[in-house]
Amino acid sequence: MMDEYVLIACSVLVLIGMTAAILHRDPFDKLISLSLLIAGIFPFIVDRGYLDVAAATALIAPLSTIFILHVCRRETA
Amino acid sequence: MIAIYVCAGIAVYAAIRIIAERNTMRKLPFLNVVSFAVTGIIALLLPHPLTILAAAAYFVGSTLESNAIASTWSGGIKK
């Protein structure tokens, strides 16, 4: 079970990722911050016992990042 | 119970180091550190046999994501 220290740590991870994704201007920095945000939400999914949802999301979320990376490379090159 | 606190502390410290670094290349190792720490939190959170599958899936996915960002940022093969 998740107690308050781990809950605060994961909430800090989500909030840092959200703030950095808003404030950064470089698209790669935005993607790194978005990856930090996604890393922060996973313990909340696992804490409720939705382990199949967590496994599916862990395999689908990098695919969306790779699709956004293609868009970034098209703009910079 | 102390192990999950250590993992949470490492995750928060690496997240603070990510937003403190100005160079994009120096952010990427700390993104890997966050992924490892969150994998540890997921594996230690529930005493269920399917938890290790979710942790392994997250480990594979986050490593793929970090390496995709790093290889695209570095530019690939120069022609």
Backbone of each chain as nested JSON, in Angstrom:
{
  "chains": [
    {"id": "A", "residues": [
      {"number": 1, "name": "MET", "atoms": {"N": [0.84, -1.2, 0.0], "CA": [0.0, 0.0, 0.0], "C": [0.878, 1.255, 0.0]}},
      {"number": 2, "name": "MET", "atoms": {"N": [0.36, 2.274, -0.614], "CA": [1.105, 3.533, -0.739], "C": [0.825, 4.403, 0.489]}},
      {"number": 3, "name": "ASP", "atoms": {"N": [1.856, 4.745, 1.227], "CA": [1.642, 5.658, 2.349], "C": [1.926, 7.086, 1.905]}},
      {"number": 4, "name": "GLU", "atoms": {"N": [1.92, 8.006, 2.865], "CA": [1.877, 9.419, 2.469], "C": [3.2, 9.896, 1.886]}},
      {"number": 5, "name": "TYR", "atoms": {"N": [4.334, 9.286, 2.288], "CA": [5.616, 9.761, 1.761], "C": [5.77, 9.422, 0.281]}},
      {"number": 6, "name": "VAL", "atoms": {"N": [5.403, 8.187, -0.064], "CA": [5.491, 7.795, -1.475], "C": [4.473, 8.57, -2.302]}},
      {"number": 7, "name": "LEU", "atoms": {"N": [3.287, 8.825, -1.714], "CA": [2.264, 9.608, -2.421], "C": [2.748, 11.029, -2.692]}},
      {"number": 8, "name": "ILE", "atoms": {"N": [3.4, 11.643, -1.682], "CA": [3.926, 12.999, -1.872], "C": [5.041, 12.993, -2.912]}},
      {"number": 9, "name": "ALA", "atoms": {"N": [5.898, 11.954, -2.886], "CA": [7.003, 11.892, -3.852], "C": [6.473, 11.77, -5.275]}},
      {"number": 10, "name": "CYS", "atoms": {"N": [5.467, 10.91, -5.498], "CA": [4.931, 10.743, -6.845], "C": [4.163, 11.991, -7.292]}},
      {"number": 11, "name": "SER", "atoms": {"N": [3.476, 12.661, -6.345], "CA": [2.796, 13.905, -6.688], "C": [3.798, 14.992, -7.066]}},
      {"number": 12, "name": "VAL", "atoms": {"N": [4.941, 15.035, -6.356], "CA": [6.001, 15.997, -6.692], "C": [6.554, 15.71, -8.085]}},
      {"number": 13, "name": "LEU", "atoms": {"N": [6.687, 14.407, -8.408], "CA": [7.17, 14.022, -9.737], "C": [6.212, 14.514, -10.825]}},
      {"number": 14, "name": "VAL", "atoms": {"N": [4.891, 14.301, -10.615], "CA": [3.893, 14.739, -11.598], "C": [3.889, 16.26, -11.723]}},
      {"number": 15, "name": "LEU", "atoms": {"N": [3.973, 16.967, -10.586], "CA": [3.906, 18.433, -10.641], "C": [5.15, 19.029, -11.277]}},
      {"number": 16, "name": "ILE", "atoms": {"N": [6.341, 18.45, -10.978], "CA": [7.571, 18.918, -11.632], "C": [7.496, 18.696, -13.136]}},
      {"number": 17, "name": "GLY", "atoms": {"N": [7.011, 17.517, -13.555], "CA": [6.883, 17.236, -14.984], "C": [5.917, 18.18, -15.667]}},
      {"number": 18, "name": "MET", "atoms": {"N": [4.785, 18.463, -15.003], "CA": [3.785, 19.365, -15.586], "C": [4.341, 20.774, -15.737]}},
      {"number": 19, "name": "THR", "atoms": {"N": [4.984, 21.29, -14.678], "CA": [5.506, 22.66, -14.718], "C": [6.611, 22.806, -15.757]}},
      {"number": 20, "name": "ALA", "atoms": {"N": [7.503, 21.792, -15.814], "CA": [8.597, 21.871, -16.783], "C": [8.079, 21.729, -18.209]}},
      {"number": 21, "name": "ALA", "atoms": {"N": [7.031, 20.917, -18.413], "CA": [6.467, 20.778, -19.759], "C": [5.788, 22.067, -20.201]}},
      {"number": 22, "name": "ILE", "atoms": {"N": [5.235, 22.823, -19.254], "CA": [4.634, 24.105, -19.629], "C": [5.723, 25.131, -19.94]}},
      {"number": 23, "name": "LEU", "atoms": {"N": [6.785, 25.177, -19.121], "CA": [7.725, 26.292, -19.192], "C": [8.804, 26.125, -20.252]}},
      {"number": 24, "name": "HIS", "atoms": {"N": [9.147, 24.899, -20.649], "CA": [10.237, 24.73, -21.609], "C": [9.794, 25.129, -23.01]}},
      {"number": 25, "name": "ARG", "atoms": {"N": [10.761, 25.615, -23.8], "CA": [10.476, 26.009, -25.182], "C": [11.007, 24.995, -26.185]}},
      {"number": 26, "name": "ASP", "atoms": {"N": [12.09, 24.311, -25.843], "CA": [12.658, 23.31, -26.745], "C": [11.774, 22.065, -26.759]}},
      {"number": 27, "name": "PRO", "atoms": {"N": [11.443, 21.505, -27.939], "CA": [10.551, 20.334, -27.965], "C": [11.136, 19.091, -27.308]}},
      {"number": 28, "name": "PHE", "atoms": {"N": [12.471, 18.932, -27.311], "CA": [13.059, 17.764, -26.653], "C": [12.976, 17.898, -25.14]}},
      {"number": 29, "name": "ASP", "atoms": {"N": [13.143, 19.12, -24.631], "CA": [12.947, 19.324, -23.196], "C": [11.496, 19.077, -22.794]}},
      {"number": 30, "name": "LYS", "atoms": {"N": [10.57, 19.461, -23.679], "CA": [9.157, 19.189, -23.418], "C": [8.891, 17.688, -23.376]}},
      {"number": 31, "name": "LEU", "atoms": {"N": [9.536, 16.925, -24.276], "CA": [9.328, 15.472, -24.278], "C": [9.908, 14.816, -23.033]}},
      {"number": 32, "name": "ILE", "atoms": {"N": [11.073, 15.313, -22.578], "CA": [11.668, 14.775, -21.352], "C": [10.761, 15.05, -20.157]}},
      {"number": 33, "name": "SER", "atoms": {"N": [10.181, 16.261, -20.107], "CA": [9.274, 16.588, -19.008], "C": [7.998, 15.751, -19.062]}},
      {"number": 34, "name": "LEU", "atoms": {"N": [7.521, 15.477, -20.289], "CA": [6.324, 14.636, -20.449], "C": [6.6, 13.208, -19.996]}},
      {"number": 35, "name": "SER", "atoms": {"N": [7.82, 12.731, -20.268], "CA": [8.208, 11.397, -19.799], "C": [8.275, 11.35, -18.275]}},
      {"number": 36, "name": "LEU", "atoms": {"N": [8.723, 12.458, -17.669], "CA": [8.743, 12.56, -16.199], "C": [7.332, 12.517, -15.627]}},
      {"number": 37, "name": "LEU", "atoms": {"N": [6.385, 13.181, -16.301], "CA": [4.988, 13.188, -15.862], "C": [4.388, 11.785, -15.93]}},
      {"number": 38, "name": "ILE", "atoms": {"N": [4.674, 11.078, -17.041], "CA": [4.144, 9.72, -17.202], "C": [4.758, 8.789, -16.159]}},
      {"number": 39, "name": "ALA", "atoms": {"N": [6.053, 9.007, -15.833], "CA": [6.678, 8.206, -14.775], "C": [6.02, 8.456, -13.431]}},
      {"number": 40, "name": "GLY", "atoms": {"N": [5.51, 9.666, -13.202], "CA": [4.886, 9.965, -11.932], "C": [3.514, 9.354, -11.745]}},
      {"number": 41, "name": "ILE", "atoms": {"N": [2.78, 9.096, -12.836], "CA": [1.408, 8.594, -12.661], "C": [1.366, 7.087, -12.5]}},
      {"number": 42, "name": "PHE", "atoms": {"N": [2.451, 6.36, -12.832], "CA": [2.39, 4.898, -12.799], "C": [2.188, 4.309, -11.403]}},
      {"number": 43, "name": "PRO", "atoms": {"N": [2.838, 4.812, -10.331], "CA": [2.544, 4.244, -9.017], "C": [1.097, 4.429, -8.577]}},
      {"number": 44, "name": "PHE", "atoms": {"N": [0.408, 5.467, -9.053], "CA": [-1.002, 5.626, -8.698], "C": [-1.867, 4.575, -9.38]}},
      {"number": 45, "name": "ILE", "atoms": {"N": [-1.51, 4.205, -10.631], "CA": [-2.258, 3.144, -11.321], "C": [-2.029, 1.809, -10.627]}},
      {"number": 46, "name": "VAL", "atoms": {"N": [-0.77, 1.531, -10.256], "CA": [-0.448, 0.24, -9.645], "C": [-1.031, 0.161, -8.226]}},
      {"number": 47, "name": "ASP", "atoms": {"N": [-1.129, 1.283, -7.527], "CA": [-1.606, 1.28, -6.142], "C": [-3.056, 0.812, -6.033]}},
      {"number": 48, "name": "ARG", "atoms": {"N": [-3.878, 1.096, -7.05], "CA": [-5.264, 0.646, -7.029], "C": [-5.416, -0.792, -7.483]}},
      {"number": 49, "name": "GLY", "atoms": {"N": [-4.331, -1.413, -7.966], "CA": [-4.419, -2.807, -8.368], "C": [-4.697, -3.04, -9.829]}},
      {"number": 50, "name": "TYR", "atoms": {"N": [-4.707, -1.987, -10.642], "CA": [-4.948, -2.16, -12.082], "C": [-3.628, -2.507, -12.767]}},
      {"number": 51, "name": "LEU", "atoms": {"N": [-3.15, -3.734, -12.551], "CA": [-1.82, -4.082, -13.055], "C": [-1.821, -4.291, -14.557]}},
      {"number": 52, "name": "ASP", "atoms": {"N": [-2.933, -4.811, -15.114], "CA": [-3.003, -4.982, -16.567], "C": [-3.063, -3.634, -17.278]}},
      {"number": 53, "name": "VAL", "atoms": {"N": [-3.775, -2.675, -16.677], "CA": [-3.821, -1.321, -17.246], "C": [-2.431, -0.689, -17.215]}},
      {"number": 54, "name": "ALA", "atoms": {"N": [-1.697, -0.917, -16.111], "CA": [-0.351, -0.352, -15.998], "C": [0.584, -0.959, -17.04]}},
      {"number": 55, "name": "ALA", "atoms": {"N": [0.491, -2.274, -17.252], "CA": [1.36, -2.913, -18.251], "C": [1.024, -2.433, -19.651]}},
      {"number": 56, "name": "ALA", "atoms": {"N": [-0.275, -2.302, -19.957], "CA": [-0.663, -1.828, -21.286], "C": [-0.236, -0.387, -21.505]}},
      {"number": 57, "name": "THR", "atoms": {"N": [-0.409, 0.461, -20.481], "CA": [-0.016, 1.863, -20.601], "C": [1.494, 2.01, -20.733]}},
      {"number": 58, "name": "ALA", "atoms": {"N": [2.245, 1.147, -20.033], "CA": [3.701, 1.217, -20.118], "C": [4.201, 0.852, -21.503]}},
      {"number": 59, "name": "LEU", "atoms": {"N": [3.448, 0.059, -22.246], "CA": [3.868, -0.273, -23.607], "C": [3.307, 0.694, -24.639]}},
      {"number": 60, "name": "ILE", "atoms": {"N": [2.193, 1.395, -24.335], "CA": [1.587, 2.303, -25.308], "C": [2.21, 3.703, -25.22]}},
      {"number": 61, "name": "ALA", "atoms": {"N": [2.559, 4.167, -24.011], "CA": [3.066, 5.533, -23.841], "C": [4.364, 5.805, -24.6]}},
      {"number": 62, "name": "PRO", "atoms": {"N": [5.356, 4.88, -24.679], "CA": [6.534, 5.167, -25.513], "C": [6.213, 5.257, -27.0]}},
      {"number": 63, "name": "LEU", "atoms": {"N": [5.142, 4.567, -27.45], "CA": [4.774, 4.689, -28.863], "C": [4.334, 6.116, -29.181]}},
      {"number": 64, "name": "SER", "atoms": {"N": [3.562, 6.739, -28.286], "CA": [3.145, 8.125, -28.519], "C": [4.344, 9.057, -28.512]}},
      {"number": 65, "name": "THR", "atoms": {"N": [5.327, 8.783, -27.619], "CA": [6.539, 9.601, -27.602], "C": [7.309, 9.479, -28.91]}},
      {"number": 66, "name": "ILE", "atoms": {"N": [7.371, 8.252, -29.461], "CA": [8.101, 8.063, -30.714], "C": [7.382, 8.772, -31.863]}},
      {"number": 67, "name": "PHE", "atoms": {"N": [6.036, 8.784, -31.851], "CA": [5.31, 9.513, -32.895], "C": [5.571, 11.019, -32.795]}},
      {"number": 68, "name": "ILE", "atoms": {"N": [5.606, 11.552, -31.56], "CA": [5.894, 12.984, -31.408], "C": [7.33, 13.283, -31.834]}},
      {"number": 69, "name": "LEU", "atoms": {"N": [8.255, 12.33, -31.606], "CA": [9.647, 12.525, -32.024], "C": [9.776, 12.658, -33.533]}},
      {"number": 70, "name": "HIS", "atoms": {"N": [8.959, 11.925, -34.286], "CA": [8.991, 12.072, -35.746], "C": [8.582, 13.482, -36.157]}},
      {"number": 71, "name": "VAL", "atoms": {"N": [7.576, 14.034, -35.466], "CA": [7.152, 15.404, -35.76], "C": [8.277, 16.389, -35.44]}},
      {"number": 72, "name": "CYS", "atoms": {"N": [8.982, 16.198, -34.31], "CA": [10.073, 17.099, -33.926], "C": [11.207, 17.061, -34.934]}},
      {"number": 73, "name": "ARG", "atoms": {"N": [11.54, 15.867, -35.403], "CA": [12.646, 15.763, -36.345], "C": [12.27, 16.382, -37.682]}},
      {"number": 74, "name": "ARG", "atoms": {"N": [10.955, 16.304, -38.052], "CA": [10.52, 16.945, -39.282], "C": [10.656, 18.456, -39.183]}},
      {"number": 75, "name": "GLU", "atoms": {"N": [10.378, 19.021, -37.992], "CA": [10.459, 20.481, -37.87], "C": [11.9, 20.975, -37.823]}},
      {"number": 76, "name": "THR", "atoms": {"N": [12.784, 20.235, -37.105], "CA": [14.139, 20.751, -36.935], "C": [14.992, 20.523, -38.178]}},
      {"number": 77, "name": "ALA", "atoms": {"N": [14.752, 19.441, -38.917], "CA": [15.589, 19.127, -40.078], "C": [14.941, 19.632, -41.362]}}
    ]},
    {"id": "B", "residues": [
      {"number": 1, "name": "MET", "atoms": {"N": [10.239, -1.665, 4.365], "CA": [9.522, -0.428, 4.02], "C": [10.49, 0.703, 3.71]}},
      {"number": 2, "name": "ILE", "atoms": {"N": [11.777, 0.527, 4.146], "CA": [12.733, 1.604, 3.914], "C": [13.158, 1.647, 2.445]}},
      {"number": 3, "name": "ALA", "atoms": {"N": [13.025, 0.503, 1.743], "CA": [13.501, 0.447, 0.358], "C": [12.663, 1.33, -0.545]}},
      {"number": 4, "name": "ILE", "atoms": {"N": [11.342, 1.33, -0.332], "CA": [10.475, 2.154, -1.191], "C": [10.688, 3.638, -0.902]}},
      {"number": 5, "name": "TYR", "atoms": {"N": [11.057, 3.976, 0.36], "CA": [11.388, 5.374, 0.649], "C": [12.666, 5.798, -0.068]}},
      {"number": 6, "name": "VAL", "atoms": {"N": [13.645, 4.89, -0.113], "CA": [14.892, 5.195, -0.829], "C": [14.602, 5.407, -2.311]}},
      {"number": 7, "name": "CYS", "atoms": {"N": [13.747, 4.547, -2.895], "CA": [13.399, 4.698, -4.31], "C": [12.669, 6.019, -4.554]}},
      {"number": 8, "name": "ALA", "atoms": {"N": [11.753, 6.394, -3.664], "CA": [11.027, 7.656, -3.829], "C": [11.967, 8.851, -3.695]}},
      {"number": 9, "name": "GLY", "atoms": {"N": [12.911, 8.779, -2.768], "CA": [13.871, 9.866, -2.616], "C": [14.765, 10.019, -3.83]}},
      {"number": 10, "name": "ILE", "atoms": {"N": [15.209, 8.879, -4.381], "CA": [16.046, 8.934, -5.59], "C": [15.257, 9.519, -6.755]}},
      {"number": 11, "name": "ALA", "atoms": {"N": [13.962, 9.162, -6.865], "CA": [13.138, 9.675, -7.963], "C": [12.97, 11.185, -7.859]}},
      {"number": 12, "name": "VAL", "atoms": {"N": [12.697, 11.683, -6.663], "CA": [12.496, 13.13, -6.506], "C": [13.796, 13.883, -6.727]}},
      {"number": 13, "name": "TYR", "atoms": {"N": [14.943, 13.328, -6.223], "CA": [16.224, 13.989, -6.418], "C": [16.589, 14.071, -7.896]}},
      {"number": 14, "name": "ALA", "atoms": {"N": [16.355, 12.963, -8.637], "CA": [16.688, 12.984, -10.061], "C": [15.751, 13.904, -10.833]}},
      {"number": 15, "name": "ALA", "atoms": {"N": [14.485, 14.014, -10.404], "CA": [13.574, 14.955, -11.065], "C": [14.015, 16.396, -10.844]}},
      {"number": 16, "name": "ILE", "atoms": {"N": [14.487, 16.698, -9.619], "CA": [14.997, 18.056, -9.359], "C": [16.251, 18.32, -10.184]}},
      {"number": 17, "name": "ARG", "atoms": {"N": [17.123, 17.296, -10.331], "CA": [18.304, 17.472, -11.175], "C": [17.926, 17.671, -12.641]}},
      {"number": 18, "name": "ILE", "atoms": {"N": [16.81, 17.026, -13.099], "CA": [16.379, 17.224, -14.486], "C": [15.984, 18.681, -14.719]}},
      {"number": 19, "name": "ILE", "atoms": {"N": [15.2, 19.262, -13.811], "CA": [14.791, 20.643, -14.07], "C": [15.901, 21.637, -13.761]}},
      {"number": 20, "name": "ALA", "atoms": {"N": [16.956, 21.223, -13.01], "CA": [18.043, 22.15, -12.725], "C": [19.042, 22.211, -13.864]}},
      {"number": 21, "name": "GLU", "atoms": {"N": [19.168, 21.134, -14.651], "CA": [20.134, 21.141, -15.748], "C": [19.623, 21.992, -16.903]}},
      {"number": 22, "name": "ARG", "atoms": {"N": [20.54, 22.729, -17.516], "CA": [20.157, 23.564, -18.662], "C": [20.406, 22.857, -19.983]}},
      {"number": 23, "name": "ASN", "atoms": {"N": [21.399, 21.959, -20.008], "CA": [21.741, 21.261, -21.247], "C": [20.826, 20.047, -21.411]}},
      {"number": 24, "name": "THR", "atoms": {"N": [20.31, 19.84, -22.637], "CA": [19.393, 18.722, -22.874], "C": [20.098, 17.377, -22.747]}},
      {"number": 25, "name": "MET", "atoms": {"N": [21.364, 17.332, -23.166], "CA": [22.097, 16.063, -23.122], "C": [22.337, 15.608, -21.679]}},
      {"number": 26, "name": "ARG", "atoms": {"N": [22.497, 16.562, -20.766], "CA": [22.715, 16.195, -19.363], "C": [21.428, 15.822, -18.646]}},
      {"number": 27, "name": "LYS", "atoms": {"N": [20.258, 16.125, -19.233], "CA": [18.999, 15.724, -18.626], "C": [18.735, 14.233, -18.805]}},
      {"number": 28, "name": "LEU", "atoms": {"N": [19.243, 13.639, -19.887], "CA": [18.822, 12.281, -20.267], "C": [19.283, 11.188, -19.298]}},
      {"number": 29, "name": "PRO", "atoms": {"N": [20.501, 11.19, -18.724], "CA": [20.83, 10.172, -17.716], "C": [19.945, 10.248, -16.485]}},
      {"number": 30, "name": "PHE", "atoms": {"N": [19.545, 11.467, -16.082], "CA": [18.673, 11.573, -14.913], "C": [17.261, 11.099, -15.226]}},
      {"number": 31, "name": "LEU", "atoms": {"N": [16.862, 11.187, -16.507], "CA": [15.578, 10.589, -16.896], "C": [15.626, 9.07, -16.737]}},
      {"number": 32, "name": "ASN", "atoms": {"N": [16.773, 8.478, -17.073], "CA": [16.933, 7.035, -16.845], "C": [16.896, 6.702, -15.359]}},
      {"number": 33, "name": "VAL", "atoms": {"N": [17.489, 7.576, -14.526], "CA": [17.474, 7.338, -13.078], "C": [16.041, 7.374, -12.55]}},
      {"number": 34, "name": "VAL", "atoms": {"N": [15.236, 8.334, -13.04], "CA": [13.825, 8.395, -12.635], "C": [13.09, 7.123, -13.041]}},
      {"number": 35, "name": "SER", "atoms": {"N": [13.4, 6.621, -14.248], "CA": [12.738, 5.393, -14.7], "C": [13.09, 4.213, -13.8]}},
      {"number": 36, "name": "PHE", "atoms": {"N": [14.366, 4.088, -13.42], "CA": [14.76, 2.982, -12.546], "C": [14.085, 3.097, -11.181]}},
      {"number": 37, "name": "ALA", "atoms": {"N": [14.043, 4.311, -10.637], "CA": [13.45, 4.49, -9.307], "C": [11.954, 4.207, -9.322]}},
      {"number": 38, "name": "VAL", "atoms": {"N": [11.257, 4.64, -10.387], "CA": [9.818, 4.378, -10.473], "C": [9.562, 2.886, -10.675]}},
      {"number": 39, "name": "THR", "atoms": {"N": [10.459, 2.205, -11.411], "CA": [10.338, 0.752, -11.528], "C": [10.452, 0.075, -10.165]}},
      {"number": 40, "name": "GLY", "atoms": {"N": [11.377, 0.572, -9.333], "CA": [11.492, 0.036, -7.974], "C": [10.266, 0.293, -7.136]}},
      {"number": 41, "name": "ILE", "atoms": {"N": [9.676, 1.498, -7.261], "CA": [8.45, 1.809, -6.511], "C": [7.315, 0.877, -6.933]}},
      {"number": 42, "name": "ILE", "atoms": {"N": [7.168, 0.663, -8.264], "CA": [6.094, -0.202, -8.765], "C": [6.285, -1.63, -8.263]}},
      {"number": 43, "name": "ALA", "atoms": {"N": [7.521, -2.122, -8.286], "CA": [7.764, -3.507, -7.876], "C": [7.564, -3.708, -6.381]}},
      {"number": 44, "name": "LEU", "atoms": {"N": [7.807, -2.666, -5.565], "CA": [7.686, -2.817, -4.113], "C": [6.324, -2.424, -3.578]}},
      {"number": 45, "name": "LEU", "atoms": {"N": [5.409, -1.95, -4.452], "CA": [4.185, -1.33, -3.941], "C": [3.152, -2.358, -3.512]}},
      {"number": 46, "name": "LEU", "atoms": {"N": [2.915, -3.39, -4.324], "CA": [1.87, -4.374, -4.008], "C": [2.473, -5.766, -3.912]}},
      {"number": 47, "name": "PRO", "atoms": {"N": [2.057, -6.588, -2.946], "CA": [2.507, -7.987, -2.896], "C": [1.639, -8.882, -3.772]}},
      {"number": 48, "name": "HIS", "atoms": {"N": [1.766, -8.726, -5.073], "CA": [0.951, -9.464, -6.038], "C": [1.895, -10.015, -7.113]}},
      {"number": 49, "name": "PRO", "atoms": {"N": [1.702, -11.231, -7.61], "CA": [2.651, -11.772, -8.595], "C": [2.637, -11.075, -9.941]}},
      {"number": 50, "name": "LEU", "atoms": {"N": [1.547, -10.371, -10.263], "CA": [1.499, -9.683, -11.555], "C": [2.207, -8.321, -11.499]}},
      {"number": 51, "name": "THR", "atoms": {"N": [2.616, -7.894, -10.312], "CA": [3.288, -6.599, -10.179], "C": [4.625, -6.584, -10.892]}},
      {"number": 52, "name": "ILE", "atoms": {"N": [5.325, -7.714, -10.857], "CA": [6.647, -7.757, -11.49], "C": [6.514, -7.68, -13.011]}},
      {"number": 53, "name": "LEU", "atoms": {"N": [5.35, -8.153, -13.546], "CA": [5.13, -8.02, -14.996], "C": [4.91, -6.555, -15.363]}},
      {"number": 54, "name": "ALA", "atoms": {"N": [4.123, -5.852, -14.552], "CA": [3.909, -4.425, -14.819], "C": [5.214, -3.645, -14.692]}},
      {"number": 55, "name": "ALA", "atoms": {"N": [6.038, -4.003, -13.681], "CA": [7.318, -3.313, -13.503], "C": [8.253, -3.589, -14.678]}},
      {"number": 56, "name": "ALA", "atoms": {"N": [8.275, -4.826, -15.153], "CA": [9.132, -5.155, -16.303], "C": [8.657, -4.446, -17.559]}},
      {"number": 57, "name": "ALA", "atoms": {"N": [7.333, -4.364, -17.746], "CA": [6.803, -3.663, -18.916], "C": [7.134, -2.182, -18.852]}},
      {"number": 58, "name": "TYR", "atoms": {"N": [7.031, -1.592, -17.655], "CA": [7.376, -0.184, -17.528], "C": [8.872, 0.048, -17.744]}},
      {"number": 59, "name": "PHE", "atoms": {"N": [9.696, -0.889, -17.258], "CA": [11.15, -0.751, -17.436], "C": [11.525, -0.772, -18.916]}},
      {"number": 60, "name": "VAL", "atoms": {"N": [10.959, -1.743, -19.66], "CA": [11.247, -1.847, -21.093], "C": [10.744, -0.601, -21.821]}},
      {"number": 61, "name": "GLY", "atoms": {"N": [9.529, -0.171, -21.509], "CA": [8.944, 0.973, -22.204], "C": [9.675, 2.265, -21.931]}},
      {"number": 62, "name": "SER", "atoms": {"N": [10.061, 2.509, -20.68], "CA": [10.723, 3.772, -20.36], "C": [12.143, 3.816, -20.907]}},
      {"number": 63, "name": "THR", "atoms": {"N": [12.826, 2.654, -20.925], "CA": [14.165, 2.627, -21.51], "C": [14.112, 2.874, -23.013]}},
      {"number": 64, "name": "LEU", "atoms": {"N": [13.087, 2.286, -23.674], "CA": [12.897, 2.529, -25.107], "C": [12.627, 4.006, -25.383]}},
      {"number": 65, "name": "GLU", "atoms": {"N": [11.812, 4.623, -24.536], "CA": [11.458, 6.026, -24.708], "C": [12.683, 6.928, -24.545]}},
      {"number": 66, "name": "SER", "atoms": {"N": [13.466, 6.687, -23.482], "CA": [14.646, 7.513, -23.237], "C": [15.661, 7.371, -24.364]}},
      {"number": 67, "name": "ASN", "atoms": {"N": [15.852, 6.136, -24.829], "CA": [16.835, 5.941, -25.889], "C": [16.346, 6.494, -27.214]}},
      {"number": 68, "name": "ALA", "atoms": {"N": [15.02, 6.495, -27.445], "CA": [14.495, 7.106, -28.663], "C": [14.718, 8.612, -28.647]}},
      {"number": 69, "name": "ILE", "atoms": {"N": [14.474, 9.254, -27.488], "CA": [14.721, 10.699, -27.378], "C": [16.202, 11.005, -27.572]}},
      {"number": 70, "name": "ALA", "atoms": {"N": [17.074, 10.194, -26.942], "CA": [18.513, 10.454, -27.026], "C": [19.035, 10.274, -28.436]}},
      {"number": 71, "name": "SER", "atoms": {"N": [18.598, 9.216, -29.12], "CA": [19.124, 8.974, -30.462], "C": [18.588, 9.986, -31.456]}},
      {"number": 72, "name": "THR", "atoms": {"N": [17.351, 10.456, -31.281], "CA": [16.845, 11.501, -32.167], "C": [17.523, 12.831, -31.899]}},
      {"number": 73, "name": "TRP", "atoms": {"N": [17.806, 13.121, -30.635], "CA": [18.442, 14.393, -30.305], "C": [19.881, 14.436, -30.805]}},
      {"number": 74, "name": "SER", "atoms": {"N": [20.568, 13.296, -30.765], "CA": [21.954, 13.295, -31.212], "C": [22.064, 13.315, -32.731]}},
      {"number": 75, "name": "GLY", "atoms": {"N": [21.008, 13.009, -33.457], "CA": [20.993, 13.242, -34.889], "C": [21.167, 12.034, -35.768]}},
      {"number": 76, "name": "GLY", "atoms": {"N": [21.461, 10.865, -35.213], "CA": [21.583, 9.666, -36.022], "C": [22.843, 9.655, -36.862]}},
      {"number": 77, "name": "ILE", "atoms": {"N": [22.768, 8.986, -38.021], "CA": [23.944, 8.814, -38.871], "C": [24.161, 10.083, -39.687]}},
      {"number": 78, "name": "LYS", "atoms": {"N": [25.376, 10.635, -39.6], "CA": [25.706, 11.801, -40.415], "C": [26.089, 11.353, -41.831]}},
      {"number": 79, "name": "LYS", "atoms": {"N": [25.492, 12.001, -42.837], "CA": [25.786, 11.639, -44.224], "C": [26.692, 12.692, -44.846]}}
    ]}
  ]
}
